[in-house]
C-alpha cells in the first residue's frame, strides 16, 4: 500500500501537467477536481518537508554536538559523524 502511494506521488506532477492541458475549463466539476487534486498534492509535499525538518532537528540537535567547540561548519559536523 505504501509503495503504491509513493509511486503515485512520484508521477503526480506529470498527471497534474496532463490534466492542466486536457481539462475542460468550462466544466466546473473538472476544474474543482483538478484544483482539489493540486491542493492535496501540495499539502502532501508540505507535510513531508515539515516532517523531514522535524526529524533532522531531532537527529542532529544532540547536546554533545552543540557543546563541541571544534564544530564551526557543517563540514566539521559531517567529519564528526563519519568517525
Secondary structure, 3 states (H helix, E strand, C coil): CHHHHHHHHHHHHHHHHHHHHHCCCCCHHHHHHHHHHHHHHHHHHHHHHHHHHHHHHHHHCCHHHHCCCCCCCHHHHHHHHHC
